[in-house]
Amino acid sequence: MWENGEPLFTQVALCNEDIIGAVTAQIQRCDDTEDKCLIHQSKDTSTTLMYILTLGARQDYRRKGIASVLLTTCINEAKADSSCRALYLHVKADNGQAIRFYEKNGFHRLRFLE
């Protein structure tokens, strides 16, 4: 799948043919991202980042590891791309549950957006 010339990665979790979780991420060139502080700037114009647009599990399937599996799939997809140097995402500052989830999975808060 493609959007604005950049590839999208989407993975869904199914239970009895029902979607119970999903993740969508986009590979972006470093010079096209709004968050240029994520990695040390390189002269290599092929360097990319993976931006996680959305990740979630249906309410009745939360805390069963589904989001963790979907996130791991994203991480593995980024690792398979030799030009990808980092993954990043945005979380609302008042979403403590999501912040704890991402920190538990190795993500670090870089800054708060107004």
C-alpha positions as CSV (number, residue, x, y, z in Angstrom):
1,M,0.0,0.0,0.0
2,W,1.3,3.5,-0.8
3,E,0.3,6.9,0.4
4,N,1.9,10.2,-0.8
5,G,4.7,8.1,-2.4
6,E,5.8,6.6,0.9
7,P,5.1,3.0,1.7
8,L,2.7,2.1,4.5
9,F,3.0,-1.1,6.6
10,T,-0.3,-2.4,8.0
11,Q,-0.8,-5.6,10.0
12,V,-4.0,-6.8,11.6
13,A,-4.7,-9.4,14.3
14,L,-7.7,-11.6,13.7
15,C,-9.8,-13.9,15.9
16,N,-12.4,-15.9,14.1
17,E,-12.1,-13.6,11.1
18,D,-12.8,-10.5,13.2
19,I,-10.2,-7.8,13.4
20,I,-9.2,-7.5,17.0
21,G,-6.1,-5.3,16.6
22,A,-4.2,-3.4,14.0
23,V,-1.0,-1.4,13.4
24,T,-0.2,1.0,10.6
25,A,3.2,2.6,10.1
26,Q,4.8,4.6,7.4
27,I,8.4,4.7,6.2
28,Q,9.6,8.3,5.8
29,R,12.8,9.8,4.5
30,C,14.6,11.6,7.4
31,D,14.6,14.8,5.5
32,D,10.8,14.6,5.1
33,T,10.0,14.1,8.7
34,E,8.8,16.9,11.0
35,D,10.8,15.4,13.9
36,K,14.4,16.0,12.7
37,C,15.8,15.6,16.2
38,L,15.2,11.8,16.2
39,I,18.6,10.8,14.9
40,H,21.9,12.5,14.2
41,Q,21.6,14.1,10.8
42,S,23.4,12.3,8.1
43,K,24.4,13.4,4.6
44,D,22.9,10.0,3.5
45,T,19.6,11.0,1.8
46,S,18.4,7.4,1.8
47,T,18.2,7.2,5.6
48,T,14.6,6.5,6.7
49,L,12.5,6.4,9.9
50,M,9.4,4.4,10.6
51,Y,6.5,6.4,12.0
52,I,3.8,4.4,13.8
53,L,0.5,6.1,12.8
54,T,-1.8,3.9,14.8
55,L,-1.6,0.8,17.0
56,G,-4.5,-0.6,19.0
57,A,-6.5,-3.6,20.1
58,R,-10.2,-3.9,20.6
59,Q,-11.2,-3.1,24.2
60,D,-12.3,-6.7,24.9
61,Y,-8.9,-8.0,23.7
62,R,-6.6,-5.6,25.6
63,R,-3.9,-6.8,28.0
64,K,-3.6,-10.1,26.1
65,G,-0.4,-9.2,24.3
66,I,-2.0,-8.4,20.9
67,A,-0.6,-4.8,20.7
68,S,2.8,-6.1,21.8
69,V,2.9,-8.7,19.0
70,L,1.8,-6.0,16.5
71,L,4.4,-3.6,17.7
72,T,7.1,-6.3,17.5
73,T,6.0,-6.9,13.9
74,C,6.6,-3.2,13.2
75,I,9.9,-3.3,14.9
76,N,11.0,-6.3,12.8
77,E,9.8,-4.7,9.6
78,A,11.9,-1.6,10.4
79,K,15.0,-3.8,11.3
80,A,14.6,-5.5,7.9
81,D,15.0,-2.2,6.1
82,S,18.7,-1.4,6.1
83,S,18.0,2.3,5.6
84,C,15.7,2.6,8.6
85,R,17.4,4.1,11.7
86,A,14.6,4.6,14.2
87,L,10.9,4.1,15.0
88,Y,8.8,6.9,16.4
89,L,5.2,7.8,17.3
90,H,3.1,10.4,19.1
91,V,1.0,9.7,22.1
92,K,-1.3,12.2,23.8
93,A,0.3,13.4,27.0
94,D,-2.7,12.3,29.1
95,N,-2.7,8.7,27.8
96,G,-0.7,7.2,30.6
97,Q,-1.6,3.7,29.7
98,A,-0.2,4.1,26.2
99,I,2.9,5.8,27.5
100,R,3.6,3.0,29.9
101,F,3.0,0.4,27.2
102,Y,5.6,2.0,24.8
103,E,8.1,2.6,27.6
104,K,7.8,-1.1,28.6
105,N,8.5,-1.9,24.9
106,G,11.7,0.1,24.8
107,F,10.5,3.5,23.6
108,H,11.7,6.7,25.2
109,R,10.0,10.1,25.6
110,L,11.9,12.7,23.6
111,R,9.7,15.7,24.2
112,F,6.2,16.9,24.9
113,L,4.2,18.7,22.1
114,E,2.0,21.6,22.8
